[in-house]
Amino acid sequence: MKKNTYFCDIDGTIFKYRNFEKIKTTKPEVIESTAKNLQKWFEDGHHIVLTTARPHEYRHHTLMELFENKINHHQLIMGIERGPRYLINDMDPNKDGERAIGINLHRDKGFE
């Protein structure tokens, strides 16, 4: 069975939202339902890509926060824009079902 790729934002999705100015001076608060889902997907062998609008100069700090809070992932993409994010993918003509799926979570709520 082919594995999935999950793209997941960090602030407001994995950690409760903090303004960039507060990221280095406050501890992150983990949103447990998101962390739990990410961990299960990671353990099941799926590919986890974390995304964030945090500037590139926060990379080391961000990686330390993820490590300290046991947020496993395969890739980290930083510096993306804060506007809407679009996932564009092809459809396999020989298989049913969508190959690009979007999940919107309410900020700081995780998987309610």
C-alpha positions as CSV (number, residue, x, y, z in Angstrom):
1,M,0.0,0.0,0.0
2,K,1.3,3.4,-0.9
3,K,1.9,5.8,1.9
4,N,0.4,9.3,2.3
5,T,2.1,12.7,2.6
6,Y,0.7,15.0,5.2
7,F,1.5,18.7,5.0
8,C,0.9,20.4,8.4
9,D,1.2,24.0,9.5
10,I,2.9,24.6,12.9
11,D,1.5,27.7,14.6
12,G,-2.2,27.4,15.5
13,T,-2.2,23.7,14.3
14,I,0.5,21.8,16.2
15,F,1.4,24.6,18.8
16,K,-1.1,27.1,20.0
17,Y,-0.6,30.3,18.0
18,R,2.0,32.8,19.1
19,N,3.1,36.0,17.3
20,F,6.5,35.8,15.8
21,E,7.8,38.3,18.4
22,K,6.9,35.9,21.2
23,I,8.2,32.6,19.7
24,K,11.7,32.9,21.2
25,T,10.5,34.2,24.6
26,T,7.6,31.8,25.3
27,K,7.3,28.0,25.5
28,P,5.0,26.4,22.9
29,E,1.8,24.8,24.0
30,V,1.2,21.6,22.2
31,I,-2.2,20.9,20.7
32,E,-2.5,17.3,21.7
33,S,-5.0,16.0,19.2
34,T,-2.8,17.2,16.3
35,A,0.4,15.9,17.9
36,K,-1.3,12.5,18.4
37,N,-2.5,12.3,14.8
38,L,0.9,13.3,13.4
39,Q,2.6,10.7,15.6
40,K,0.3,7.9,14.5
41,W,0.8,8.8,10.8
42,F,4.6,9.0,11.3
43,E,4.6,5.6,13.1
44,D,2.5,4.2,10.2
45,G,5.2,5.2,7.8
46,H,3.5,8.2,6.2
47,H,5.6,11.2,5.2
48,I,5.2,14.3,7.4
49,V,6.1,17.7,6.0
50,L,5.7,20.6,8.4
51,T,5.2,24.1,7.0
52,T,5.3,27.5,8.6
53,A,5.4,31.2,7.8
54,R,8.1,31.6,10.4
55,P,11.2,33.3,8.9
56,H,14.2,31.2,8.0
57,E,16.2,32.7,10.8
58,Y,13.9,30.8,13.3
59,R,14.8,27.4,11.8
60,H,17.1,26.3,14.6
61,H,14.7,27.5,17.3
62,T,11.8,25.8,15.5
63,L,13.6,22.5,15.2
64,M,14.5,22.6,18.9
65,E,10.8,23.2,19.8
66,L,9.7,20.3,17.6
67,F,12.4,18.0,19.1
68,E,11.7,19.0,22.7
69,N,8.0,18.3,22.2
70,K,8.5,15.0,20.3
71,I,6.9,16.2,17.0
72,N,8.4,13.8,14.5
73,H,8.6,14.8,10.9
74,H,10.5,14.2,7.7
75,Q,10.8,17.8,6.3
76,L,10.4,21.3,7.5
77,I,9.5,24.1,5.0
78,M,9.8,27.6,6.4
79,G,9.1,31.1,5.1
80,I,5.9,30.3,3.3
81,E,3.3,33.1,2.9
82,R,0.5,33.6,5.4
83,G,-2.3,33.6,2.8
84,P,-4.3,30.6,1.7
85,R,-2.3,27.5,0.8
86,Y,-3.2,25.3,-2.2
87,L,-2.2,21.7,-2.8
88,I,-2.2,20.8,-6.4
89,N,-1.8,17.2,-7.5
90,D,-2.6,15.0,-10.4
91,M,-5.4,12.4,-10.5
92,D,-4.5,8.8,-11.4
93,P,-6.9,7.9,-14.3
94,N,-6.8,4.2,-13.2
95,K,-7.8,4.8,-9.5
96,D,-10.9,6.2,-7.8
97,G,-10.7,9.0,-5.3
98,E,-9.0,12.4,-4.9
99,R,-5.3,12.7,-4.6
100,A,-5.2,16.2,-3.1
101,I,-7.2,16.7,0.1
102,G,-7.4,19.8,2.3
103,I,-8.2,19.7,6.0
104,N,-8.9,23.1,7.7
105,L,-8.7,23.2,11.5
106,H,-9.9,26.0,13.7
107,R,-6.9,27.8,15.1
108,D,-5.6,26.3,18.4
109,K,-8.4,23.7,18.4
110,G,-6.7,20.7,16.6
111,F,-8.8,17.8,15.7
112,E,-12.0,18.5,17.7
